[in-house]
Amino acid sequence: MLSIPVDSGRLDEWTRMIGTNITGALFIIRAFTAGLVAAATDGRSTD
């Protein structure tokens, strides 16, 4: 999280923060996708 106000933030800090958060979300999605697809293919519940 940035420790400075939005209007005085540096672009490189915002770029790093957004990149980190989006990359993290994509890694989580990727980690669970194979299992979810396999369960759906087998007609199993995914919860």
C-alpha positions as protocol buffer text, in pm:
chain_id: "A"
residue {
  index: 1
  type: MET
  ca { x: 0 y: 0 z: 0 }
}
residue {
  index: 2
  type: LEU
  ca { x: 130 y: 344 z: -82 }
}
residue {
  index: 3
  type: SER
  ca { x: 204 y: 561 z: 218 }
}
residue {
  index: 4
  type: ILE
  ca { x: 153 y: 889 z: 34 }
}
residue {
  index: 5
  type: PRO
  ca { x: -159 y: 1071 z: -92 }
}
residue {
  index: 6
  type: VAL
  ca { x: -289 y: 967 z: -433 }
}
residue {
  index: 7
  type: ASP
  ca { x: -233 y: 1307 z: -591 }
}
residue {
  index: 8
  type: SER
  ca { x: 136 y: 1316 z: -499 }
}
residue {
  index: 9
  type: GLY
  ca { x: 218 y: 952 z: -578 }
}
residue {
  index: 10
  type: ARG
  ca { x: 494 y: 861 z: -818 }
}
residue {
  index: 11
  type: LEU
  ca { x: 400 y: 674 z: -1133 }
}
residue {
  index: 12
  type: ASP
  ca { x: 667 y: 408 z: -1078 }
}
residue {
  index: 13
  type: GLU
  ca { x: 524 y: 329 z: -733 }
}
residue {
  index: 14
  type: TRP
  ca { x: 172 y: 295 z: -873 }
}
residue {
  index: 15
  type: THR
  ca { x: 298 y: 79 z: -1159 }
}
residue {
  index: 16
  type: ARG
  ca { x: 478 y: -153 z: -919 }
}
residue {
  index: 17
  type: MET
  ca { x: 178 y: -179 z: -684 }
}
residue {
  index: 18
  type: ILE
  ca { x: -70 y: -251 z: -963 }
}
residue {
  index: 19
  type: GLY
  ca { x: 167 y: -498 z: -1128 }
}
residue {
  index: 20
  type: THR
  ca { x: 220 y: -682 z: -801 }
}
residue {
  index: 21
  type: ASN
  ca { x: -152 y: -707 z: -726 }
}
residue {
  index: 22
  type: ILE
  ca { x: -257 y: -815 z: -1075 }
}
residue {
  index: 23
  type: THR
  ca { x: 28 y: -1065 z: -1105 }
}
residue {
  index: 24
  type: GLY
  ca { x: -65 y: -1209 z: -765 }
}
residue {
  index: 25
  type: ALA
  ca { x: -427 y: -1252 z: -870 }
}
residue {
  index: 26
  type: LEU
  ca { x: -323 y: -1425 z: -1192 }
}
residue {
  index: 27
  type: PHE
  ca { x: -96 y: -1665 z: -1000 }
}
residue {
  index: 28
  type: ILE
  ca { x: -386 y: -1758 z: -770 }
}
residue {
  index: 29
  type: ILE
  ca { x: -621 y: -1812 z: -1065 }
}
residue {
  index: 30
  type: ARG
  ca { x: -359 y: -2025 z: -1237 }
}
residue {
  index: 31
  type: ALA
  ca { x: -303 y: -2234 z: -924 }
}
residue {
  index: 32
  type: PHE
  ca { x: -670 y: -2334 z: -900 }
}
residue {
  index: 33
  type: THR
  ca { x: -777 y: -2350 z: -1266 }
}
residue {
  index: 34
  type: ALA
  ca { x: -663 y: -2707 z: -1340 }
}
residue {
  index: 35
  type: GLY
  ca { x: -849 y: -2849 z: -1040 }
}
residue {
  index: 36
  type: LEU
  ca { x: -1164 y: -2654 z: -1116 }
}
residue {
  index: 37
  type: VAL
  ca { x: -1165 y: -2760 z: -1481 }
}
residue {
  index: 38
  type: ALA
  ca { x: -1103 y: -3123 z: -1387 }
}
residue {
  index: 39
  type: ALA
  ca { x: -1389 y: -3117 z: -1136 }
}
residue {
  index: 40
  type: ALA
  ca { x: -1625 y: -2961 z: -1388 }
}
residue {
  index: 41
  type: THR
  ca { x: -1525 y: -3215 z: -1653 }
}
residue {
  index: 42
  type: ASP
  ca { x: -1599 y: -3500 z: -1410 }
}
residue {
  index: 43
  type: GLY
  ca { x: -1929 y: -3338 z: -1305 }
}
residue {
  index: 44
  type: ARG
  ca { x: -1807 y: -3288 z: -949 }
}
residue {
  index: 45
  type: SER
  ca { x: -1875 y: -2993 z: -724 }
}
residue {
  index: 46
  type: THR
  ca { x: -1592 y: -2745 z: -689 }
}
residue {
  index: 47
  type: ASP
  ca { x: -1669 y: -2634 z: -335 }
}
